[in-house]
Amino acid sequence: MLKQPDDLNIIDLTKERTKRGLAKHDPNYQLIINAMSKIELLEEMVRFQETRSTQGNLTLNMMVRGKILFRALELNAETDELRLLASSYRRHLEHEIEHSQKAQL
């Protein structure tokens, strides 16, 4: 006899990752960012901003990647202005990630 959908034990992986805090990091993207030069980081920032403007909404994955990117920019910035901009944007993305995760629970 086939089980009815109510009888199945279905797990929503996105919610489970969120509960466990695993959605807050992307280790593969972190490795890519760690290997980038300062110029490549700036180029990645431009790509990130272009993607964001074309898509309109930031997905959780984009927010996590943005947080990683802007943290790297913050750490490698040669000017106070870039450091301040990257820090501000990273904090904004961290806030958005927390808000997004609370909304999913």
Buried (B, 14 or more C-beta within 10 A) or exposed (E): EEEEEEEEEEEEEEEEBBEEEEBBEBEEBBEBBEEBEEEEBBEBBEEBEEEBEEEEEBEBEBBBBBBBBBBBBBEBBEEEEBBEBBBEBBEBBBEBBEEBBEEBE
